[in-house]
Amino acid sequence: MEQHASPTGLPTELIFLGTGCAMVTKCFNTCFALKNGEDVFLVDAGGGNGILRQLEKAGIDIRQIHNLFVTHAHTDHILGVIWLVRFVAQEMNKERYRGKFRIFCHDVTADLLREFVETLLPQKLGRHLGERILIVTLPDGAQMTCSHMDFTFFDIHSTKAKQYGFTAILPDHKKLVCLGDEPLCDANRPLAANADWLLTEAFCLDADRAVFKPAEKHHSTARDAGINAAALNAKNLVIYHTVDNDLKNRRARYTAEASQSFHGRIVVPDDLDRILL
């Protein structure tokens, strides 16, 4: 049964901290924040301590972040988490972080994160794990209310590594769907249908398919994203997790290709772009 977020009157802002795929050097790996007032829900953390810089540039105080969702355990999504944990633990030791820091993920990612914290951080920081730094394992289909939004998390049925996406009902009852960083599987089409905001990867342009070979990497093209958005009856399409070969013209070129099939609003963000949902 679908839950609905309590009305708060708060506008929800989507802040892209990074928009690139794993091996980019000209932008940051894809991760983003959903912000309602002072409440921040972070999705993924990129591939290193660059997440600290991106949050600083976005004007997001890490001490405001109490909820982080990690889609999967690929390096460009998970390695930044250890830097966030380190920062939060240090602030806890200095009594400058209030409350708990929760990391939501599936079981495979949860086990790896615990190993990271126990192995890589000194005991004076790692001691907070299980007490104020909580790794929360989510089963497929898990539902929860967090940061004024109602979430449903789902397995995207990746053939590379176990990965979750999610739907979120925003405070104004709009539906946001994050499909992760692989093509949409047929089993999840009912979950993704009729989204007000559809967030999807597009590794490259279909015109560049022969160069980047997205299918071999289990990724889509901008053309694929447009076709899926039209089939799902989405209102707005957000495209991310791209190569960085032509960032100057990425927005125009990806929009043009996706718009061949999808006639709603198309957003191709740059790092640190903010979208009012």
N, C-alpha and C positions, 0 to 999 in steps of 0.2 A: 504494500500500500504506500503510495507516494506521500511524503510529508511535505509541509509547506512552512517556509520560514516565517517567523513572527515579524509583522510589519515594524520597521524601525525608523523609516523616513530617511535612512542613510543611503546616499548614492554609492554604488559599487564601482570601484575603479580597477581596471586591469592594467597592471604595470609590468611591462616586459623588461626584465633585467638582462636577458640575452635572447637571441633569435637564431643562433647558428647550430649547425649539426656538430658532430663530435670533433672533427679535425680542423675547425675554423681557426684562423689566426687574426682575422680582421674584425671580428666581433666576438661576443661571448656566447658560450653554449646556452641552449634554450632553457630558460627558467623564468618564472613570473610570479607576481603577487596579486592576490585579490584583496583589495583594501576597502573596508567599510569604516569610515571615520578614522579612529585610531587603531582599529582592529585589523591585523594583517594575517592573511593565510598564504603561506609560501608554498609553491609547487616546484620541487626539484631545486638543486643548488649549484649546477654547473660542475666543471671538472677540476676546480682548485680554489685557491684563496682569492681568486678574482671575484668571487661572490661578495666578499667584504667590500671591495671597491665599488661594485655595481650597486649594492645597497646604499652605500654612502652617497654615490652620485644621484641616486633616486630619492634621497632625503628620507630613507627609512631607517629608523633607529632599531638595531637588532633587538634591543630590550623590549620593543613593542611586539616582537614576533613570539608567539607562544604555540603556534601550530604550523607544522611543516609536513607536507605529503611528498613522499618519494615514489615516483612511478615505477622505477626499476633500478637494477644494480649496474648498469653500464657506467663506465668511468665519467662520461660527460654529464651525468645526472647525479651521481652519488658522492664523488670525491669532495665536492664543496661542503657536504654535510659535516664532515669531520672538523672543518674550520669553523662552522657555525657552532658546533658542540663545544669546541675549544673556547670560543669567544664567550658563549653563554656561561660555561662553567667558571671561567675566570671572573665574570661579572657576579656570579653567585658567590664566589669566594670573597669578593669585595662588598657583598651585600648591596649590589646595585641592580640586580635582576630580581623582580618580584614574581612570585608564582612558579609555575612549572613550564617546562619546554617539552612539548609532545611531538614525536615523530611518528607519523602514520605510514604504514607500508605493508606489503605482503610478507609472508614468512621467510622467503629466500633473502630478501633485502634486509629484513630484521636481523637474521642471524649474522649476516655480513657486517652490519653496522655495529652490533654488539662486539664482534671481534675487532673491528677497527678501533673502537673506543678503548677496549681493554688492552689492546696491543700498542696503540700509537700514542695514547695520552698518559701523562704521569698520573699516579694514584690520586694526587691532590685535586685533579680535575675529574678523573674517571669515577671518583667516589660518588658523584651525584647521579650516576646511572642507576636507574631503578628507584630512585627517591624523588628527585626533582626533574631529572632528565629521563623521560619515559619513551621507550620504543614500543609502540602499540601495533600489534599484528592484526591486520584486517583480513577477514575471509572474503571470498568473492561474493559480491552482492551486499556487503556491509553498508549500513546506513547510519548516519550520525548527523547531529546538528552542531555546527561549529562556526564561529565568526559570523553569526547572523545568517548563515546559509545552511540548507539541508542537502547533504551529500549522499550519493549512492556510488560506491566504488565497484568497478567490474574488471574482470580479467579480459584483456584484449585478444587473448589466444595467440600470442606471439610464438613464432617458430624459432626465435633466436634466444630469448631470455624472458622469463616470466615477467609480465608487465601489466600494470593496472591503468585504466583511465577512470573518469568519473563524470557524473552529472551533478550539477549544483543548482538548486532553486534559490535564486537571489532574494533579498529582502522585498523587492517589488514583484516577486513571483515569476520573473523571467527565468527561462531555463538556459543554463550554460552547459555545454558538453565538451569535455577534453578527451580526445581520442588517443592520446599518447603519441608516440613517434613512429608508428607503423600504419599501413593501410587498414581501413576499417574492414572487419570481418562480418560476414552476413549475420552471424548469430547476435551481434550487438546492434544491428540496424534498428530494432524496436526501441532500444534505449536512447539512441541518438536522434531519432525522428523528431521533427518539429521543434528543433532547438531555436531559441532566439539568438544564441551565439554559439557557433560551431567552431571549435579550435582544432586545427589539424595540421600535421606536418606536410611539407611538400619539398622533398630533397632538392629538386631541380626543376627546370622547365622541361616540358615534354619535347620541346625543340632541341634540348641538349641531352636527351635520353641516351643516345649512342655514346656520348662522352662520359657521363657520370654513372650510367648503368644502375639506376635506382632500384630496379626489381631485384638485382643480385644482392642488394643491401637491405631488402625488405622495406623499401620506401616508395613513396608516391611522387607524382609530379604535380605541378600547378593545375594542369588540365584535369588530372584525376580528382584533385580537391574540388574543383568546380563541378564536375560530374556528380560526385557524392553529395555535395551540398544541395544541388538541385533535386536529386533523388530523395533526399531526406527532408525536403521542404524546410530548409533552414532559412532564417531571415538575414542573418549576418554571418559571414565567413571570415575567420582569422587564420592566416597561413604563416607558419613558422618552421623552425628546424631545417634551414636551408644551407646550401653551400654558400661560400662567400666570394665567389669568383667575380661578381659584378654588383657589389652592394649599392653603388651609385644609381644603377638602373633597375635594381631588384624590384622595388615597389611597382614601377610602371609595367615592367615586363611580366611579372607574376600575375598582376591584376588583369592585364590584357588577356593572358592565356586562360585564366580561370573564368573570366567573364564570357568566354565563348559558350559556356554551358550554364553558368549560374548568373542570374540577373538581379540578385540582391546586393547588399553592400558587401564589399570585399576590403579587408584591411590586411596589409602586409607591413607589419611594424618593423621599425629599426630598434636597436637596443635603447632602452630607457624611454621608449614611447609609452604614453599613458592613454588609455581608452576608457571613456565613461560609458558604462554598460546600461 
